[in-house]
Amino acid sequence: MNRKFVVPLVTFLALVGISLAAALQTNAPAVAATTATAAKCGAVRLAAVKYFTKTVSIMCDSKWMYVSSLEIPNDEMMVGITGWNQQVPLPFVMSDVLSTMWKIPLKAVYSKTTTATTGVGATALMVNGVPLFNATKPSKDGNQSSYQASADPLLTGELDRCDGHSGRGDDYHYHAYPACLVKALVTATKSSKAKNSLLGWSLDGFPVYGLSEANGAAVTKLDACLGHDLKNGIGYHYHFTTAAPYSPMCYHGVVPIENNPEHQPAAAAGRPAGGPTKVLITGMTFSLTGTSTLKYTYNGVEGSVSYTPAASADPNKQCWQFEYLNPPPGSPGSGSQLTCRAKNGKGS
């Protein structure tokens, strides 16, 4: 895969004070962000993201970890999906040098009461910069705070072999245990022990681990939010599970208002939302600067969606030239179409 939209840390530091407020649409003083450095993130956080520097940069001040991410993994995407919403993975780039921006609290605050997730927006951010959503799709009746098998995208064939997919905004994210991320860590470190390592951070700031403890021990005595504190120096943390709901459906920490669904970084409208269809996605090649192609079969007929970055007359918009071959009913487009969306996301 060809990925050239690297976010240099020096450029990141120079721009974060200006772009952070735009990215998160908050009124926090921009000057606070200009004190951020990579060193302030600490060894654990820097070690967690060091294998994904082509798509993720982090910097920290006394309160926040700022994560700049393309929200595109360094591994396979979309292959194996059978219940497709006809969306594709597009990178969320805010400008020519800055990708989407997330804020994770450096010092999570434990709460005796829990806050349910909503099914709308992310619940955590993985170390490769890909957001994690819970295992419930936004439902028509608005009841998204509890697990429902009928709304589980894993059970309805909507997730790829990495337990991710592209949502209605052409945004790639996970809904369950990110097996391909773990495989990438094992390969990068040349050690199976990497599966026990830190996989991400919940939006309340607490760390998220995989199917085992950091020392390789079995996971036991999880609370309702799939978390616990073993009093071993790590503190409170969450885990993935192989059984539903796979990841936390509630927070045991205080979630900053910046991380509420309405304030999270989100791509602006581009293509219309696609209609659900039964296909088999057989392949996906992705390029940030060249042509990306998703291939599928529908009713025994091969089809594809290809898209290539295109020039935009508006510097505030990012464009792609889409090519549709044998699109199923409900496709967001047909033939050859130019699609553009605002770089700064929703509301921009």
BAZAZA-184549 format. One record per residue (C-alpha): x, y, z; residue number from 1; residue in three letters. Coordinates in Angstrom, 1 decimal. Example, Ala and Ser with C-alpha at 12.3 -4.5 7.8 and 13.67 -1.06 7.14 Angstrom:
% BAZAZA-184549
{east = 12.3, north = -4.5, up = 7.8, n = 1, res = Ala}
{east = 13.7, north = -1.1, up = 7.1, n = 2, res = Ser}
This chain:
% BAZAZA-184549
{east = 0.0, north = 0.0, up = 0.0, n = 1, res = Met}
{east = 1.3, north = 3.4, up = -0.9, n = 2, res = Asn}
{east = 0.8, north = 6.0, up = 1.9, n = 3, res = Arg}
{east = 2.6, north = 9.4, up = 1.5, n = 4, res = Lys}
{east = 0.5, north = 11.7, up = 3.7, n = 5, res = Phe}
{east = 2.9, north = 11.5, up = 6.6, n = 6, res = Val}
{east = 2.4, north = 14.1, up = 9.3, n = 7, res = Val}
{east = 5.9, north = 15.3, up = 10.4, n = 8, res = Pro}
{east = 6.1, north = 16.0, up = 14.1, n = 9, res = Leu}
{east = 7.7, north = 19.4, up = 13.6, n = 10, res = Val}
{east = 4.8, north = 20.4, up = 11.2, n = 11, res = Thr}
{east = 2.4, north = 18.9, up = 13.7, n = 12, res = Phe}
{east = 3.7, north = 21.1, up = 16.5, n = 13, res = Leu}
{east = 3.6, north = 24.2, up = 14.3, n = 14, res = Ala}
{east = 0.1, north = 23.7, up = 13.3, n = 15, res = Leu}
{east = -1.6, north = 22.1, up = 16.3, n = 16, res = Val}
{east = -2.2, north = 25.5, up = 18.0, n = 17, res = Gly}
{east = -4.1, north = 26.7, up = 15.0, n = 18, res = Ile}
{east = -5.9, north = 23.6, up = 13.7, n = 19, res = Ser}
{east = -6.9, north = 21.9, up = 17.0, n = 20, res = Leu}
{east = -9.9, north = 24.1, up = 17.6, n = 21, res = Ala}
{east = -11.1, north = 23.8, up = 14.1, n = 22, res = Ala}
{east = -10.7, north = 20.0, up = 14.2, n = 23, res = Ala}
{east = -12.6, north = 19.5, up = 17.4, n = 24, res = Leu}
{east = -14.8, north = 22.7, up = 17.3, n = 25, res = Gln}
{east = -14.1, north = 23.7, up = 20.9, n = 26, res = Thr}
{east = -13.3, north = 27.0, up = 22.5, n = 27, res = Asn}
{east = -10.2, north = 25.8, up = 24.3, n = 28, res = Ala}
{east = -7.4, north = 28.4, up = 24.1, n = 29, res = Pro}
{east = -5.1, north = 27.4, up = 21.2, n = 30, res = Ala}
{east = -2.1, north = 28.5, up = 23.1, n = 31, res = Val}
{east = -2.4, north = 25.5, up = 25.4, n = 32, res = Ala}
{east = -1.7, north = 23.2, up = 22.5, n = 33, res = Ala}
{east = 1.5, north = 24.9, up = 21.5, n = 34, res = Thr}
{east = 3.2, north = 23.6, up = 24.6, n = 35, res = Thr}
{east = 2.8, north = 20.0, up = 23.4, n = 36, res = Ala}
{east = 5.8, north = 17.9, up = 22.6, n = 37, res = Thr}
{east = 6.2, north = 14.2, up = 21.8, n = 38, res = Ala}
{east = 8.5, north = 13.7, up = 24.8, n = 39, res = Ala}
{east = 5.6, north = 14.7, up = 27.2, n = 40, res = Lys}
{east = 3.6, north = 11.7, up = 26.0, n = 41, res = Cys}
{east = 6.0, north = 9.4, up = 27.9, n = 42, res = Gly}
{east = 7.7, north = 6.2, up = 26.8, n = 43, res = Ala}
{east = 4.7, north = 3.9, up = 27.0, n = 44, res = Val}
{east = 2.6, north = 6.0, up = 24.6, n = 45, res = Arg}
{east = 5.4, north = 6.6, up = 22.2, n = 46, res = Leu}
{east = 6.3, north = 2.9, up = 22.1, n = 47, res = Ala}
{east = 2.7, north = 2.1, up = 21.4, n = 48, res = Ala}
{east = 2.5, north = 4.1, up = 18.2, n = 49, res = Val}
{east = 6.1, north = 3.8, up = 17.0, n = 50, res = Lys}
{east = 5.2, north = 1.1, up = 14.4, n = 51, res = Tyr}
{east = 2.6, north = 3.3, up = 12.7, n = 52, res = Phe}
{east = 4.5, north = 6.6, up = 12.2, n = 53, res = Thr}
{east = 3.4, north = 6.8, up = 8.5, n = 54, res = Lys}
{east = -0.3, north = 7.3, up = 9.6, n = 55, res = Thr}
{east = -0.2, north = 8.5, up = 13.2, n = 56, res = Val}
{east = 1.6, north = 11.3, up = 15.2, n = 57, res = Ser}
{east = 1.1, north = 12.0, up = 18.9, n = 58, res = Ile}
{east = 2.1, north = 15.0, up = 21.0, n = 59, res = Met}
{east = 1.2, north = 15.8, up = 24.6, n = 60, res = Cys}
{east = 0.9, north = 18.7, up = 27.0, n = 61, res = Asp}
{east = 0.1, north = 18.6, up = 30.7, n = 62, res = Ser}
{east = -3.5, north = 17.5, up = 30.0, n = 63, res = Lys}
{east = -4.0, north = 15.9, up = 26.6, n = 64, res = Trp}
{east = -2.5, north = 13.5, up = 24.2, n = 65, res = Met}
{east = -3.2, north = 14.9, up = 20.7, n = 66, res = Tyr}
{east = -3.4, north = 12.2, up = 18.1, n = 67, res = Val}
{east = -3.2, north = 13.1, up = 14.4, n = 68, res = Ser}
{east = -4.4, north = 10.2, up = 12.3, n = 69, res = Ser}
{east = -5.4, north = 9.3, up = 8.8, n = 70, res = Leu}
{east = -7.8, north = 6.7, up = 10.2, n = 71, res = Glu}
{east = -6.4, north = 4.2, up = 7.7, n = 72, res = Ile}
{east = -4.8, north = 1.0, up = 9.0, n = 73, res = Pro}
{east = -1.5, north = -0.3, up = 7.7, n = 74, res = Asn}
{east = -3.0, north = -3.7, up = 6.8, n = 75, res = Asp}
{east = -5.9, north = -5.3, up = 5.0, n = 76, res = Glu}
{east = -9.3, north = -3.6, up = 4.7, n = 77, res = Met}
{east = -12.8, north = -4.6, up = 3.7, n = 78, res = Met}
{east = -12.1, north = -8.1, up = 2.4, n = 79, res = Val}
{east = -14.6, north = -10.7, up = 3.5, n = 80, res = Gly}
{east = -17.6, north = -8.4, up = 4.0, n = 81, res = Ile}
{east = -20.9, north = -9.9, up = 2.8, n = 82, res = Thr}
{east = -23.3, north = -7.3, up = 4.1, n = 83, res = Gly}
{east = -22.0, north = -4.2, up = 2.5, n = 84, res = Trp}
{east = -23.3, north = -0.6, up = 3.0, n = 85, res = Asn}
{east = -21.5, north = 0.4, up = -0.2, n = 86, res = Gln}
{east = -19.1, north = 2.7, up = 1.5, n = 87, res = Gln}
{east = -15.3, north = 2.7, up = 1.0, n = 88, res = Val}
{east = -12.3, north = 3.8, up = 3.2, n = 89, res = Pro}
{east = -11.3, north = 7.4, up = 2.6, n = 90, res = Leu}
{east = -8.6, north = 9.1, up = 4.6, n = 91, res = Pro}
{east = -9.7, north = 12.0, up = 6.7, n = 92, res = Phe}
{east = -7.2, north = 14.8, up = 5.7, n = 93, res = Val}
{east = -7.9, north = 18.3, up = 7.0, n = 94, res = Met}
{east = -5.2, north = 20.0, up = 4.9, n = 95, res = Ser}
{east = -2.1, north = 19.1, up = 2.8, n = 96, res = Asp}
{east = -0.1, north = 18.5, up = 6.0, n = 97, res = Val}
{east = -2.6, north = 17.7, up = 8.8, n = 98, res = Leu}
{east = -4.9, north = 14.8, up = 9.2, n = 99, res = Ser}
{east = -7.8, north = 14.4, up = 11.6, n = 100, res = Thr}
{east = -7.2, north = 15.3, up = 15.3, n = 101, res = Met}
{east = -8.2, north = 13.5, up = 18.5, n = 102, res = Trp}
{east = -7.8, north = 14.5, up = 22.1, n = 103, res = Lys}
{east = -7.2, north = 11.8, up = 24.7, n = 104, res = Ile}
{east = -7.0, north = 12.7, up = 28.4, n = 105, res = Pro}
{east = -3.5, north = 12.0, up = 29.8, n = 106, res = Leu}
{east = -4.9, north = 11.4, up = 33.3, n = 107, res = Lys}
{east = -8.1, north = 9.5, up = 33.2, n = 108, res = Ala}
{east = -10.5, north = 10.1, up = 36.1, n = 109, res = Val}
{east = -12.3, north = 7.0, up = 37.4, n = 110, res = Tyr}
{east = -16.0, north = 7.3, up = 38.1, n = 111, res = Ser}
{east = -18.0, north = 5.0, up = 40.4, n = 112, res = Lys}
{east = -20.9, north = 5.5, up = 38.1, n = 113, res = Thr}
{east = -20.8, north = 4.4, up = 34.5, n = 114, res = Thr}
{east = -21.7, north = 6.2, up = 31.3, n = 115, res = Thr}
{east = -23.2, north = 4.2, up = 28.5, n = 116, res = Ala}
{east = -21.9, north = 4.5, up = 25.0, n = 117, res = Thr}
{east = -24.4, north = 5.5, up = 22.3, n = 118, res = Thr}
{east = -23.7, north = 3.5, up = 19.2, n = 119, res = Gly}
{east = -23.0, north = 6.9, up = 17.5, n = 120, res = Val}
{east = -19.3, north = 7.9, up = 17.2, n = 121, res = Gly}
{east = -16.2, north = 6.2, up = 18.4, n = 122, res = Ala}
{east = -15.5, north = 4.9, up = 21.9, n = 123, res = Thr}
{east = -11.8, north = 4.5, up = 21.6, n = 124, res = Ala}
{east = -8.8, north = 5.1, up = 19.4, n = 125, res = Leu}
{east = -6.4, north = 2.3, up = 18.5, n = 126, res = Met}
{east = -2.6, north = 2.7, up = 18.4, n = 127, res = Val}
{east = -2.7, north = 2.7, up = 14.6, n = 128, res = Asn}
{east = -5.0, north = 5.7, up = 14.6, n = 129, res = Gly}
{east = -8.2, north = 3.8, up = 13.7, n = 130, res = Val}
{east = -11.2, north = 4.5, up = 15.8, n = 131, res = Pro}
{east = -13.1, north = 1.8, up = 17.6, n = 132, res = Leu}
{east = -17.0, north = 1.8, up = 17.7, n = 133, res = Phe}
{east = -19.0, north = -0.5, up = 19.9, n = 134, res = Asn}
{east = -20.9, north = -3.5, up = 18.6, n = 135, res = Ala}
{east = -24.2, north = -1.8, up = 18.1, n = 136, res = Thr}
{east = -25.2, north = 0.1, up = 15.0, n = 137, res = Lys}
{east = -27.2, north = 3.3, up = 15.4, n = 138, res = Pro}
{east = -30.8, north = 2.0, up = 15.5, n = 139, res = Ser}
{east = -34.0, north = 3.7, up = 14.3, n = 140, res = Lys}
{east = -35.5, north = 3.8, up = 17.8, n = 141, res = Asp}
{east = -32.4, north = 5.4, up = 19.3, n = 142, res = Gly}
{east = -31.8, north = 2.6, up = 21.8, n = 143, res = Asn}
{east = -28.0, north = 2.3, up = 21.3, n = 144, res = Gln}
{east = -26.7, north = 1.9, up = 24.8, n = 145, res = Ser}
{east = -27.1, north = -1.8, up = 25.2, n = 146, res = Ser}
{east = -25.9, north = -4.7, up = 23.1, n = 147, res = Tyr}
{east = -28.4, north = -6.1, up = 20.6, n = 148, res = Gln}
{east = -27.5, north = -9.1, up = 18.5, n = 149, res = Ala}
{east = -29.8, north = -8.0, up = 15.7, n = 150, res = Ser}
{east = -27.7, north = -4.8, up = 15.5, n = 151, res = Ala}
{east = -24.3, north = -6.5, up = 15.8, n = 152, res = Asp}
{east = -22.4, north = -5.8, up = 12.5, n = 153, res = Pro}
{east = -20.2, north = -8.8, up = 13.1, n = 154, res = Leu}
{east = -23.2, north = -11.1, up = 13.1, n = 155, res = Leu}
{east = -24.7, north = -9.5, up = 10.1, n = 156, res = Thr}
{east = -21.6, north = -9.9, up = 7.9, n = 157, res = Gly}
{east = -20.8, north = -6.2, up = 7.8, n = 158, res = Glu}
{east = -17.2, north = -6.5, up = 9.1, n = 159, res = Leu}
{east = -14.1, north = -7.5, up = 7.2, n = 160, res = Asp}
{east = -11.5, north = -10.1, up = 8.3, n = 161, res = Arg}
{east = -10.0, north = -7.4, up = 10.6, n = 162, res = Cys}
{east = -13.3, north = -6.7, up = 12.3, n = 163, res = Asp}
{east = -13.6, north = -3.3, up = 10.6, n = 164, res = Gly}
{east = -15.6, north = -1.6, up = 7.9, n = 165, res = His}
{east = -16.3, north = 1.8, up = 6.4, n = 166, res = Ser}
{east = -19.2, north = 3.7, up = 7.8, n = 167, res = Gly}
{east = -21.8, north = 6.0, up = 6.2, n = 168, res = Arg}
{east = -19.2, north = 8.7, up = 6.0, n = 169, res = Gly}
{east = -16.7, north = 6.5, up = 4.1, n = 170, res = Asp}
{east = -14.8, north = 6.3, up = 7.4, n = 171, res = Asp}
{east = -12.9, north = 3.1, up = 8.3, n = 172, res = Tyr}
{east = -13.2, north = 1.9, up = 11.9, n = 173, res = His}
{east = -13.3, north = -1.3, up = 14.0, n = 174, res = Tyr}
{east = -16.3, north = -2.8, up = 15.8, n = 175, res = His}
{east = -14.6, north = -5.7, up = 17.6, n = 176, res = Ala}
{east = -11.2, north = -7.2, up = 18.4, n = 177, res = Tyr}
{east = -8.7, north = -5.8, up = 15.8, n = 178, res = Pro}
{east = -7.0, north = -9.0, up = 14.9, n = 179, res = Ala}
{east = -5.1, north = -7.5, up = 12.0, n = 180, res = Cys}
{east = -3.7, north = -4.8, up = 14.2, n = 181, res = Leu}
{east = -2.5, north = -7.4, up = 16.7, n = 182, res = Val}
{east = -1.0, north = -9.4, up = 13.8, n = 183, res = Lys}
{east = 0.8, north = -6.3, up = 12.6, n = 184, res = Ala}
{east = 2.3, north = -5.7, up = 16.1, n = 185, res = Leu}
{east = 3.4, north = -9.3, up = 16.3, n = 186, res = Val}
{east = 5.1, north = -9.0, up = 12.9, n = 187, res = Thr}
{east = 6.7, north = -5.6, up = 13.7, n = 188, res = Ala}
{east = 8.1, north = -6.8, up = 17.1, n = 189, res = Thr}
{east = 8.9, north = -10.3, up = 15.9, n = 190, res = Lys}
{east = 7.3, north = -11.5, up = 19.2, n = 191, res = Ser}
{east = 4.0, north = -13.2, up = 20.0, n = 192, res = Ser}
{east = 4.1, north = -11.3, up = 23.3, n = 193, res = Lys}
{east = 2.9, north = -8.2, up = 21.3, n = 194, res = Ala}
{east = -0.6, north = -9.5, up = 21.5, n = 195, res = Lys}
{east = -0.5, north = -8.7, up = 25.2, n = 196, res = Asn}
{east = 0.5, north = -5.1, up = 24.6, n = 197, res = Ser}
{east = -1.5, north = -1.8, up = 24.8, n = 198, res = Leu}
{east = -3.9, north = -1.6, up = 21.8, n = 199, res = Leu}
{east = -5.4, north = 1.8, up = 22.3, n = 200, res = Gly}
{east = -7.1, north = 4.3, up = 24.5, n = 201, res = Trp}
{east = -10.7, north = 4.7, up = 25.4, n = 202, res = Ser}
{east = -12.0, north = 8.3, up = 25.0, n = 203, res = Leu}
{east = -12.1, north = 8.6, up = 28.7, n = 204, res = Asp}
{east = -8.3, north = 8.1, up = 28.7, n = 205, res = Gly}
{east = -8.1, north = 4.6, up = 30.2, n = 206, res = Phe}
{east = -6.0, north = 2.1, up = 28.2, n = 207, res = Pro}
{east = -7.4, north = -0.7, up = 26.2, n = 208, res = Val}
{east = -5.8, north = -4.1, up = 26.0, n = 209, res = Tyr}
{east = -6.5, north = -7.3, up = 24.0, n = 210, res = Gly}
{east = -7.6, north = -10.7, up = 25.0, n = 211, res = Leu}
{east = -4.9, north = -11.2, up = 27.7, n = 212, res = Ser}
{east = -3.2, north = -9.2, up = 30.4, n = 213, res = Glu}
{east = 0.0, north = -7.3, up = 29.7, n = 214, res = Ala}
{east = 2.0, north = -10.2, up = 31.3, n = 215, res = Asn}
{east = 0.1, north = -12.8, up = 29.2, n = 216, res = Gly}
{east = -2.2, north = -14.0, up = 32.0, n = 217, res = Ala}
{east = -5.8, north = -14.8, up = 31.3, n = 218, res = Ala}
{east = -8.3, north = -12.0, up = 31.8, n = 219, res = Val}
{east = -10.7, north = -12.4, up = 34.8, n = 220, res = Thr}
{east = -13.2, north = -10.5, up = 36.8, n = 221, res = Lys}
{east = -14.1, north = -7.8, up = 34.3, n = 222, res = Leu}
{east = -16.8, north = -5.3, up = 35.3, n = 223, res = Asp}
{east = -19.8, north = -4.4, up = 33.2, n = 224, res = Ala}
{east = -17.7, north = -2.1, up = 31.1, n = 225, res = Cys}
{east = -15.1, north = -4.9, up = 30.4, n = 226, res = Leu}
{east = -12.6, north = -3.2, up = 32.7, n = 227, res = Gly}
{east = -10.7, north = -3.8, up = 35.9, n = 228, res = His}
{east = -7.8, north = -2.7, up = 38.1, n = 229, res = Asp}
{east = -5.5, north = -5.5, up = 39.1, n = 230, res = Leu}
{east = -3.4, north = -3.3, up = 41.4, n = 231, res = Lys}
{east = -0.3, north = -4.2, up = 39.4, n = 232, res = Asn}
{east = 0.7, north = -0.7, up = 38.4, n = 233, res = Gly}
{east = -1.2, north = -0.4, up = 35.2, n = 234, res = Ile}
{east = -4.3, north = 0.9, up = 36.9, n = 235, res = Gly}
{east = -7.8, north = 0.6, up = 35.6, n = 236, res = Tyr}
{east = -8.0, north = -0.6, up = 32.0, n = 237, res = His}
{east = -10.4, north = -2.1, up = 29.5, n = 238, res = Tyr}
{east = -10.1, north = -5.4, up = 27.5, n = 239, res = His}
{east = -11.5, north = -6.8, up = 24.3, n = 240, res = Phe}
{east = -13.3, north = -10.1, up = 24.4, n = 241, res = Thr}
{east = -14.1, north = -12.8, up = 21.9, n = 242, res = Thr}
{east = -17.7, north = -13.0, up = 23.0, n = 243, res = Ala}
{east = -20.2, north = -10.2, up = 22.4, n = 244, res = Ala}
{east = -20.1, north = -7.2, up = 23.0, n = 245, res = Pro}
{east = -16.3, north = -7.5, up = 22.2, n = 246, res = Tyr}
{east = -15.4, north = -4.1, up = 23.5, n = 247, res = Ser}
{east = -16.7, north = -1.7, up = 26.2, n = 248, res = Pro}
{east = -20.3, north = -0.6, up = 26.0, n = 249, res = Met}
{east = -19.9, north = 1.8, up = 28.8, n = 250, res = Cys}
{east = -17.2, north = 4.1, up = 30.3, n = 251, res = Tyr}
{east = -15.9, north = 3.9, up = 33.9, n = 252, res = His}
{east = -14.1, north = 7.1, up = 33.5, n = 253, res = Gly}
{east = -15.1, north = 10.7, up = 33.0, n = 254, res = Val}
{east = -15.5, north = 11.4, up = 29.3, n = 255, res = Val}
{east = -14.5, north = 15.0, up = 28.4, n = 256, res = Pro}
{east = -17.1, north = 16.9, up = 26.4, n = 257, res = Ile}
{east = -14.6, north = 17.1, up = 23.6, n = 258, res = Glu}
{east = -15.1, north = 13.4, up = 23.1, n = 259, res = Asn}
{east = -18.9, north = 13.3, up = 23.0, n = 260, res = Asn}
{east = -20.2, north = 12.1, up = 19.7, n = 261, res = Pro}
{east = -21.3, north = 15.6, up = 18.6, n = 262, res = Glu}
{east = -17.7, north = 16.9, up = 19.1, n = 263, res = His}
{east = -15.6, north = 14.1, up = 17.8, n = 264, res = Gln}
{east = -13.7, north = 14.5, up = 14.5, n = 265, res = Pro}
{east = -16.0, north = 13.4, up = 11.7, n = 266, res = Ala}
{east = -15.7, north = 13.5, up = 8.0, n = 267, res = Ala}
{east = -18.0, north = 16.0, up = 6.1, n = 268, res = Ala}
{east = -20.6, north = 14.7, up = 3.7, n = 269, res = Ala}
{east = -19.2, north = 13.6, up = 0.4, n = 270, res = Gly}
{east = -20.9, north = 10.7, up = -1.4, n = 271, res = Arg}
{east = -24.5, north = 9.9, up = -0.5, n = 272, res = Pro}
{east = -25.0, north = 7.0, up = 1.9, n = 273, res = Ala}
{east = -25.2, north = 3.7, up = 0.1, n = 274, res = Gly}
{east = -28.0, north = 1.1, up = 0.5, n = 275, res = Gly}
{east = -27.2, north = -2.2, up = 2.2, n = 276, res = Pro}
{east = -26.6, north = -5.1, up = -0.2, n = 277, res = Thr}
{east = -25.5, north = -8.7, up = -0.1, n = 278, res = Lys}
{east = -22.1, north = -9.1, up = -1.9, n = 279, res = Val}
{east = -18.8, north = -10.7, up = -1.3, n = 280, res = Leu}
{east = -15.9, north = -8.2, up = -1.1, n = 281, res = Ile}
{east = -13.0, north = -10.2, up = -2.6, n = 282, res = Thr}
{east = -10.2, north = -7.6, up = -2.7, n = 283, res = Gly}
{east = -9.1, north = -4.1, up = -1.7, n = 284, res = Met}
{east = -6.0, north = -2.2, up = -2.8, n = 285, res = Thr}
{east = -5.5, north = 1.2, up = -1.2, n = 286, res = Phe}
{east = -3.3, north = 4.2, up = -2.1, n = 287, res = Ser}
{east = -3.3, north = 7.7, up = -0.7, n = 288, res = Leu}
{east = -1.9, north = 9.2, up = -3.8, n = 289, res = Thr}
{east = -2.9, north = 6.8, up = -6.5, n = 290, res = Gly}
{east = -5.9, north = 4.7, up = -7.4, n = 291, res = Thr}
{east = -7.7, north = 2.6, up = -4.7, n = 292, res = Ser}
{east = -9.9, north = -0.3, up = -5.9, n = 293, res = Thr}
{east = -12.5, north = -2.4, up = -4.0, n = 294, res = Leu}
{east = -13.6, north = -5.5, up = -5.8, n = 295, res = Lys}
{east = -16.7, north = -7.6, up = -5.1, n = 296, res = Tyr}
{east = -19.2, north = -10.1, up = -6.6, n = 297, res = Thr}
{east = -22.9, north = -9.4, up = -6.6, n = 298, res = Tyr}
{east = -25.3, north = -12.2, up = -7.8, n = 299, res = Asn}
{east = -22.3, north = -13.9, up = -9.5, n = 300, res = Gly}
{east = -21.2, north = -10.7, up = -11.4, n = 301, res = Val}
{east = -17.9, north = -9.1, up = -10.6, n = 302, res = Glu}
{east = -17.9, north = -5.4, up = -9.9, n = 303, res = Gly}
{east = -15.7, north = -2.7, up = -8.4, n = 304, res = Ser}
{east = -15.4, north = 0.8, up = -7.1, n = 305, res = Val}
{east = -12.2, north = 2.7, up = -7.9, n = 306, res = Ser}
{east = -11.3, north = 6.2, up = -6.7, n = 307, res = Tyr}
{east = -8.3, north = 8.4, up = -7.3, n = 308, res = Thr}
{east = -7.4, north = 11.8, up = -5.6, n = 309, res = Pro}
{east = -8.4, north = 14.6, up = -7.9, n = 310, res = Ala}
{east = -7.6, north = 18.3, up = -8.1, n = 311, res = Ala}
{east = -10.0, north = 20.6, up = -6.3, n = 312, res = Ser}
{east = -10.7, north = 24.2, up = -7.3, n = 313, res = Ala}
{east = -11.6, north = 24.8, up = -3.6, n = 314, res = Asp}
{east = -8.5, north = 24.5, up = -1.3, n = 315, res = Pro}
{east = -10.9, north = 23.7, up = 1.6, n = 316, res = Asn}
{east = -12.1, north = 20.6, up = -0.1, n = 317, res = Lys}
{east = -10.6, north = 17.2, up = -0.9, n = 318, res = Gln}
{east = -11.8, north = 15.4, up = -4.1, n = 319, res = Cys}
{east = -11.7, north = 12.0, up = -5.6, n = 320, res = Trp}
{east = -12.7, north = 10.7, up = -9.1, n = 321, res = Gln}
{east = -14.9, north = 7.6, up = -8.6, n = 322, res = Phe}
{east = -15.4, north = 4.9, up = -11.2, n = 323, res = Glu}
{east = -18.2, north = 2.4, up = -10.7, n = 324, res = Tyr}
{east = -18.3, north = -1.0, up = -12.5, n = 325, res = Leu}
{east = -21.5, north = -3.0, up = -12.2, n = 326, res = Asn}
{east = -22.8, north = -1.3, up = -9.1, n = 327, res = Pro}
{east = -25.5, north = -3.1, up = -7.1, n = 328, res = Pro}
{east = -28.9, north = -1.4, up = -6.4, n = 329, res = Pro}
{east = -28.5, north = 1.4, up = -3.9, n = 330, res = Gly}
{east = -25.0, north = 2.4, up = -5.0, n = 331, res = Ser}
{east = -24.0, north = 5.9, up = -4.1, n = 332, res = Pro}
{east = -23.0, north = 6.4, up = -7.7, n = 333, res = Gly}
{east = -22.5, north = 5.0, up = -11.2, n = 334, res = Ser}
{east = -20.2, north = 5.5, up = -14.1, n = 335, res = Gly}
{east = -17.6, north = 8.1, up = -13.6, n = 336, res = Ser}
{east = -18.3, north = 10.8, up = -10.9, n = 337, res = Gln}
{east = -16.3, north = 13.4, up = -9.0, n = 338, res = Leu}
{east = -16.9, north = 13.5, up = -5.3, n = 339, res = Thr}
{east = -15.6, north = 16.3, up = -3.0, n = 340, res = Cys}
{east = -15.9, north = 16.9, up = 0.7, n = 341, res = Arg}
{east = -14.8, north = 19.6, up = 3.1, n = 342, res = Ala}
{east = -11.5, north = 18.9, up = 4.7, n = 343, res = Lys}
{east = -12.4, north = 20.2, up = 8.2, n = 344, res = Asn}
{east = -15.2, north = 17.7, up = 8.6, n = 345, res = Gly}
{east = -18.8, north = 18.2, up = 9.6, n = 346, res = Lys}
{east = -19.9, north = 21.7, up = 10.2, n = 347, res = Gly}
{east = -17.0, north = 23.2, up = 8.2, n = 348, res = Ser}
